[in-house]
C-alpha cells in the first residue's frame, strides 16, 4: 500500500525505492528469484528509511531483516523456484570405515 501511494504522490526518482520494494515483494510472494528478491528488499528498505524519515521505522527494519533471511534461506518447497530448478541436496561424504 505504501508503494502505491508513493508512486502516485511523488516524482519517479522519489518512488524508485517503493517500486523496487513492490516488485521484490511480488517476486517473494510467488517464490520467483527468491535470493535476488530478498537481496533487493534488504537494499531498498534502508533506502526508504533514509529517504523519508517519517515512515514507520519498525516495519521497514522488519522487512529489512526478512529480506536478508529470505536471501540466505532461499526458496520454499512450493515456490516457482523449486519447480523450475528443483531442490538441492547437500550430500556429506564420509570417509570409509576401517
Residue pairs with C-beta under 8 A, 6 or more apart in sequence:
2 18
2 55
3 15
3 18
3 19
3 21
3 22
3 25
4 22
6 14
6 15
6 18
7 15
7 18
7 19
7 22
14 51
17 44
17 47
17 48
17 51
18 48
20 40
20 43
20 44
21 40
21 41
21 44
21 45
21 48
21 63
23 37
23 40
24 37
24 38
24 40
24 41
24 44
24 67
25 37
25 41
27 33
27 34
27 36
27 37
28 34
28 37
28 38
28 41
28 70
30 79
30 80
31 75
31 76
31 78
31 79
31 80
31 81
31 82
32 79
32 80
32 81
33 81
34 70
34 71
34 74
34 75
34 79
34 81
35 70
35 71
35 74
36 71
37 70
38 66
38 67
38 68
38 69
38 70
38 71
38 72
39 67
39 71
40 67
41 63
41 64
41 66
41 67
41 70
41 71
42 64
42 67
42 68
42 71
43 67
45 60
45 61
45 63
45 64
45 67
46 60
46 64
48 55
48 60
49 55
49 57
49 60
49 61
74 81
75 81
75 82
76 82
77 87
